[in-house]
Amino acid sequence: MAKISETELQRRLRKASGGGANSGPTATKVGSTWEYTAPVLYLAYADSLTNLNSVNFTIPNQSDATGFSMSPFNAAGTLRQWRGYLFSKSMYASGDPTDYIWEDVTAVSSTVSYVRYYSTDPKLQTYMGDPTNPGAGVTWTSIATGSAVPASAFWVAEKYTFNGVESAWVLFPVKSKEVGTPLASYIIVGRNKPALTDAQWSADTLVAMGSHTGETYSSIKEFGYGTAVVIEYDDGKQYGLYKKNSSGVGEWVAPNTFIDGALLVNGTINADKILANTITGDKINSATTITAGTGNNVGVLDGADATYRIYAGHATPASAPFRVKQDGTVIIESATAGSRLILDNDTIKVFNGSTLRVKLGNLA
C-alpha cells in the first residue's frame, strides 16, 4: 500500500467528517487505523499489461504491469494506456497492481462514466486545486460529454464513476507554456547519463527543476518550451532543451552549442526569460566589444579601444558621428562632412559646407 503523510491523513479525516457540499465519505477507526465506512474508488495507471484476465480484467502478478503509477501520464508526458479501478475502504491507495480492475483507456466502457473540466490557467498542479475546490484565481469550465478539449486548455480534470462509486479528481496537463525556465542545473551521483529520449531523463528533470525552483512538478509539460536542464552524472553532463517539434509536441533535444563554464545553452535567453534584478553591474564584465547591428549601422560598447568606450553610426570609433571617450567626453556630429553640427567637449561648432560659421565655448 502507498503511504500518505500525517498532514494529508488529517486533511482527509476533516473532509470525511465535514458536511455541506464538500462532504465526503465518513470515516471510522478500526483497531489502530482509520477506514472509510463505505468503499471509495481509487484510480491507477499502467503503460502495458500482460496476462490480463478477459473475464474479471485483473492481472495475477505485479510484474504483469509495466509502468504502474498513480499518474495518467509517464515522465515524458505520454498518456498511459491502461487505467485501473479499485474499490476500498482504506484511506490509502493500493500500490499493488493486482488489486485493480483494468481498462484500456482507448476503449469505450458501458460500466464507467466520467465528467471532464478544463482550465486555461498555466499554474503548476500544486496551485490548480480541482473543479470542486479550485485554487486561488483558478477557473474550471465543464466539457460536454463527447466534446474535444479546447485548444486553449492547459489542464484537464476528470472524475470517474464505476458501479455507482465516484473517484477523486484526476488532473493532467494537456499542453506546455510557450515560455519556460531559462536554465536549471543539478547533480545525480551513482548513475550514468540517460538518452534524452529515455523516460529516465524526463524523470530526472522533474527532480532537477524541483530543486532549482523549490516547486513540485507533476509533468515536464509544466516546464514550458525553451526550458534548459543540465544534469551532471557520473560519466559527464547531459544537456537538454525542451522544445516544440514540427508536430506541435514537446520533446527534449540536444542544444547545438553551449558554454560549459557559464552553463549557457543556445536559444534559452529571451527578453521575457530574464528575471528582475538578476543582471547587475558586477555580473557583466567585457574587455572586448558588445555590438548591436552590422556594418556601419551599429551601436557599440567597446572595452578594447584605446580612446572610445561607446559609439554609434560607424564601425570605426573615431569616424562614428556619436562617440564617448573613456573620460566621458561626448562628441556628436550631425554628419561626418559638409554642413554639420558638432558638439565636442566644451565647444559647439556649426559648419556651412567646410566653412566654420559658429563656434561657442572654447574660442582658442
Secondary structure, 3 states (H helix, E strand, C coil): CCCCCHHHHHHHHHHHHCCHHHCCCCEEEECCEEEEEEEEEEEEEECEECCCCCCCCCCCCHHHEECCECCCECCCCCECCEEEEEEEEECCCCCCHHHCEEEECCCCCCCEEEEEEEECCCCCHHHCECCCCECCCCCCEEECCCCCCCCCCCEEEEEEEECCEEECCEEEECCCCCCCCCCEEEECCCCCCCCCCCHHHHHHHHHHHHHHHCCCCCCHHHCCCCEEEEEEECCEEEEEEEEECCCCCEEEECCCCEECCCCEECCCCCHHHCCCCCCCHHHCCCCCEEEEEECCEEEEEECCCCCEEEEECCCCHHHCCEEEECCCCEEEECCCCCCEEEEECCEEEEEECCEEEEEEECCC
